Amino acid sequence: MTSEDTFKYRAVLFINPGCSACEAMKPIWRQVAKEMSEEYPHHRIGWGEYNVLDDNWEFLESLTEASGQGTPEIAIFDEEAELIGFNGDGIMPASQLKDFILKSIG
């Protein structure tokens, strides 16, 4: 794998499987992921969804202070896995989500 094949940023949607707001946010998230991957390929953003009921939280230490609003929550990490953007406002329209991600990655 070359450096061009790796992600420069990672965008993660934190969801709770029983959360109706999370279910409503998932199609918006997936739409934005597809659109931004096509419109901004040079940003090399990796997209993921994380179930907050999973036990593997050690990589999320940087979220402990920001989190707590409930799901869905969105975090943006840089290449070194440093938190560079966090949004715990819940459901948002695609345009607002795109703006948040672009502002987070600068």
Backbone as JSON, one array per atom type, in Angstrom:
{
  "sequence": "MTSEDTFKYRAVLFINPGCSACEAMKPIWRQVAKEMSEEYPHHRIGWGEYNVLDDNWEFLESLTEASGQGTPEIAIFDEEAELIGFNGDGIMPASQLKDFILKSIG",
  "N": [[0.84, -1.17, 0.0], [0.65, 2.16, -0.89], [1.47, 5.54, 0.16], [-0.45, 7.11, -0.96], [-2.63, 5.5, -0.98], [-3.58, 5.4, 1.56], [-5.59, 6.74, 4.24], [-5.97, 10.19, 4.93], [-7.56, 11.5, 6.67], [-10.09, 10.51, 9.03], [-13.46, 9.95, 9.25], [-15.97, 9.45, 11.53], [-19.03, 8.04, 12.38], [-20.79, 7.77, 15.25], [-22.94, 5.48, 16.59], [-25.89, 4.19, 18.18], [-27.44, 1.17, 18.15], [-30.19, 1.01, 18.87], [-31.2, 3.52, 18.55], [-33.33, 5.88, 17.23], [-32.76, 8.34, 16.03], [-30.17, 7.88, 15.19], [-30.58, 5.93, 13.24], [-31.96, 7.48, 11.42], [-29.96, 9.22, 10.7], [-28.03, 7.68, 9.41], [-28.52, 7.18, 6.51], [-28.08, 9.76, 5.54], [-25.44, 10.2, 6.3], [-24.14, 8.22, 4.78], [-24.74, 9.1, 2.2], [-23.41, 11.6, 2.16], [-20.78, 10.69, 2.54], [-20.33, 9.29, 0.15], [-20.69, 11.37, -1.77], [-18.73, 13.27, -0.94], [-16.41, 11.77, -1.21], [-16.27, 11.56, -3.94], [-16.27, 14.28, -4.75], [-14.14, 15.46, -3.33], [-11.61, 13.94, -3.56], [-8.91, 14.3, -3.03], [-8.69, 14.87, -0.34], [-8.7, 12.44, 0.92], [-10.43, 10.92, 2.75], [-11.39, 8.58, 5.14], [-14.23, 6.67, 5.85], [-16.49, 5.73, 8.44], [-18.65, 3.78, 10.58], [-19.48, 3.47, 13.94], [-20.46, 1.35, 16.48], [-21.61, 2.25, 19.53], [-22.07, 0.54, 21.6], [-20.23, -1.42, 21.49], [-17.32, -2.86, 23.02], [-14.71, -1.96, 22.63], [-13.14, 0.66, 23.35], [-10.69, 1.92, 23.65], [-9.29, 3.45, 21.73], [-10.66, 5.76, 21.71], [-10.17, 7.69, 23.61], [-9.82, 10.45, 23.4], [-12.33, 11.42, 23.03], [-13.77, 11.43, 25.36], [-14.23, 13.74, 26.94], [-15.57, 15.4, 25.15], [-17.8, 13.95, 24.41], [-21.03, 12.66, 25.36], [-23.42, 13.8, 24.85], [-25.18, 12.12, 23.67], [-26.24, 9.81, 21.11], [-26.81, 10.31, 17.58], [-23.28, 10.87, 17.15], [-20.5, 12.62, 15.76], [-17.16, 12.28, 14.78], [-14.02, 13.57, 13.76], [-10.88, 12.55, 12.76], [-7.33, 13.01, 12.49], [-4.36, 12.02, 10.61], [-2.7, 11.06, 12.63], [-4.45, 10.04, 14.42], [-5.52, 11.95, 16.06], [-8.09, 13.83, 17.56], [-9.83, 16.1, 15.64], [-12.18, 17.28, 15.08], [-15.48, 17.49, 16.36], [-18.87, 16.65, 16.7], [-21.78, 16.7, 18.41], [-24.43, 17.18, 18.0], [-26.49, 15.68, 17.01], [-28.93, 14.67, 14.59], [-28.32, 16.02, 11.38], [-28.64, 18.06, 8.44], [-27.46, 17.1, 5.13], [-25.9, 19.14, 3.91], [-25.01, 20.67, 6.09], [-23.52, 18.75, 7.45], [-21.46, 18.24, 5.58], [-20.24, 20.79, 5.59], [-19.33, 20.89, 8.27], [-17.44, 18.79, 8.28], [-15.58, 19.66, 6.31], [-14.7, 22.06, 7.51], [-13.52, 21.01, 9.78], [-11.32, 19.56, 8.79], [-9.9, 21.52, 7.7]],
  "CA": [[0.0, 0.0, 0.0], [1.42, 3.4, -0.96], [0.92, 6.6, 1.0], [-1.64, 7.63, -1.62], [-3.73, 4.58, -0.73], [-3.99, 5.52, 2.95], [-6.46, 7.87, 4.55], [-5.39, 11.32, 5.64], [-8.54, 11.8, 7.72], [-11.11, 9.5, 9.26], [-14.73, 10.49, 9.74], [-16.66, 8.33, 12.19], [-20.38, 8.26, 12.91], [-21.02, 6.93, 16.42], [-24.36, 5.17, 16.64], [-26.45, 3.2, 19.08], [-28.39, 0.43, 17.31], [-31.58, 1.23, 19.24], [-31.46, 4.95, 18.49], [-34.04, 6.26, 16.0], [-32.03, 9.44, 15.41], [-29.02, 7.25, 14.51], [-31.1, 5.29, 12.03], [-32.29, 8.56, 10.49], [-28.71, 9.86, 10.26], [-27.21, 6.78, 8.6], [-28.55, 7.43, 5.06], [-27.46, 11.07, 5.28], [-24.01, 9.94, 6.45], [-23.68, 7.44, 3.63], [-24.84, 9.99, 1.03], [-22.31, 12.57, 2.25], [-19.54, 9.95, 2.33], [-20.22, 9.03, -1.28], [-20.52, 12.64, -2.47], [-17.44, 13.9, -0.63], [-15.35, 10.94, -1.78], [-16.21, 11.9, -5.36], [-15.98, 15.71, -4.92], [-12.9, 15.84, -2.65], [-10.76, 12.75, -3.4], [-7.59, 14.71, -2.53], [-8.7, 14.88, 1.13], [-8.47, 11.06, 1.34], [-11.19, 10.69, 3.98], [-11.93, 7.25, 5.39], [-15.56, 6.81, 6.47], [-16.87, 4.58, 9.23], [-19.73, 3.84, 11.57], [-19.04, 2.74, 15.13], [-21.5, 1.01, 17.44], [-21.13, 2.66, 20.85], [-22.25, -0.55, 22.55], [-19.04, -2.27, 21.44], [-16.47, -2.66, 24.2], [-13.36, -1.52, 22.29], [-13.14, 2.12, 23.38], [-9.4, 2.5, 24.01], [-8.85, 4.44, 20.76], [-11.55, 6.92, 21.77], [-9.92, 8.47, 24.82], [-9.95, 11.88, 23.14], [-13.75, 11.79, 22.97], [-14.46, 11.33, 26.65], [-14.68, 15.05, 27.39], [-16.49, 15.97, 24.18], [-18.99, 13.13, 24.27], [-21.99, 12.69, 26.46], [-24.66, 14.38, 24.38], [-26.01, 11.06, 23.14], [-25.97, 9.5, 19.72], [-25.55, 10.12, 16.88], [-22.18, 11.82, 17.29], [-19.56, 12.52, 14.64], [-15.8, 12.7, 15.12], [-13.06, 13.6, 12.66], [-9.53, 12.31, 13.24], [-6.27, 13.19, 11.49], [-3.5, 10.85, 10.35], [-2.13, 10.56, 13.89], [-5.6, 9.67, 15.25], [-5.89, 13.05, 16.96], [-9.41, 14.37, 17.32], [-9.76, 17.45, 15.09], [-13.53, 17.8, 14.96], [-16.48, 16.69, 17.06], [-20.22, 17.21, 16.67], [-22.73, 15.88, 19.15], [-25.73, 17.82, 17.85], [-27.51, 14.74, 16.53], [-29.23, 14.65, 13.15], [-28.08, 17.27, 10.66], [-28.79, 17.88, 6.99], [-26.23, 16.77, 4.41], [-25.07, 20.34, 3.68], [-24.38, 21.03, 7.37], [-22.52, 17.72, 7.71], [-20.32, 18.53, 4.7], [-19.55, 21.99, 6.1], [-18.64, 20.52, 9.49], [-16.27, 17.98, 7.93], [-14.6, 20.51, 5.61], [-14.1, 22.98, 8.49], [-12.69, 20.22, 10.7], [-10.06, 19.16, 8.17], [-9.23, 22.76, 7.31]],
  "C": [[0.89, 1.24, 0.0], [0.77, 4.44, -0.06], [-0.33, 7.2, 0.37], [-2.85, 6.75, -1.41], [-4.27, 4.7, 0.7], [-4.87, 6.74, 3.14], [-5.69, 8.95, 5.29], [-6.27, 11.69, 6.84], [-9.49, 10.63, 7.86], [-12.33, 10.2, 9.85], [-15.53, 9.31, 10.29], [-18.01, 8.8, 12.73], [-20.58, 7.26, 14.05], [-22.52, 6.75, 16.59], [-24.66, 4.16, 17.73], [-27.53, 2.48, 18.29], [-29.86, 0.67, 17.64], [-32.04, 2.68, 19.11], [-32.13, 5.33, 17.16], [-33.36, 7.42, 15.28], [-30.81, 8.91, 14.65], [-29.46, 6.61, 13.2], [-31.45, 6.34, 10.98], [-31.03, 9.2, 9.92], [-27.9, 8.99, 9.32], [-27.32, 7.02, 7.09], [-27.95, 8.77, 4.67], [-25.94, 10.91, 5.3], [-23.45, 9.24, 5.21], [-23.73, 8.26, 2.34], [-23.68, 10.97, 1.01], [-20.97, 11.87, 2.01], [-19.31, 9.71, 0.84], [-19.93, 10.32, -2.05], [-19.15, 13.26, -2.21], [-16.27, 13.09, -1.17], [-15.17, 11.25, -3.26], [-15.77, 13.35, -5.58], [-14.61, 16.12, -4.38], [-11.97, 14.63, -2.49], [-9.39, 13.07, -2.82], [-7.53, 14.78, -1.01], [-8.47, 13.49, 1.71], [-9.12, 10.77, 2.71], [-11.66, 9.24, 4.03], [-13.22, 7.41, 6.2], [-15.9, 5.56, 7.25], [-18.05, 4.86, 10.13], [-19.29, 2.97, 12.74], [-20.2, 2.56, 16.1], [-20.98, 1.31, 18.84], [-21.33, 1.58, 21.92], [-21.11, -1.55, 22.5], [-18.1, -1.91, 22.58], [-15.1, -2.07, 23.89], [-13.28, 0.01, 22.19], [-11.75, 2.72, 23.59], [-8.92, 3.56, 23.01], [-9.68, 5.72, 20.83], [-11.33, 7.79, 23.0], [-10.13, 9.96, 24.61], [-11.4, 12.34, 23.09], [-14.41, 11.89, 24.33], [-14.97, 12.68, 27.16], [-15.72, 15.64, 26.45], [-17.82, 15.24, 24.16], [-19.93, 13.32, 25.45], [-23.32, 13.27, 26.05], [-25.65, 13.3, 23.94], [-25.71, 10.86, 21.67], [-27.09, 10.04, 18.85], [-24.55, 11.23, 17.17], [-21.2, 11.57, 16.16], [-18.2, 13.04, 15.1], [-14.94, 12.62, 13.87], [-11.67, 13.48, 13.28], [-8.54, 12.56, 12.12], [-5.44, 11.92, 11.36], [-2.92, 10.23, 11.62], [-3.22, 10.14, 14.88], [-5.93, 10.71, 16.31], [-7.26, 13.57, 16.56], [-9.28, 15.81, 16.82], [-11.14, 18.07, 14.88], [-14.5, 16.89, 15.67], [-17.82, 17.42, 16.98], [-21.15, 16.24, 17.37], [-24.14, 16.43, 19.07], [-26.83, 16.91, 17.33], [-27.7, 14.83, 15.02], [-28.94, 16.03, 12.56], [-28.28, 17.03, 9.17], [-27.43, 17.67, 6.33], [-25.33, 17.99, 4.24], [-24.34, 20.76, 4.96], [-23.28, 20.03, 7.73], [-21.27, 17.95, 6.86], [-19.53, 19.72, 5.22], [-18.75, 21.67, 7.35], [-17.36, 19.75, 9.17], [-15.2, 18.83, 7.27], [-13.93, 21.49, 6.57], [-13.17, 22.23, 9.43], [-11.34, 19.88, 10.09], [-9.28, 20.37, 7.62], [-9.01, 22.86, 5.85]]
}
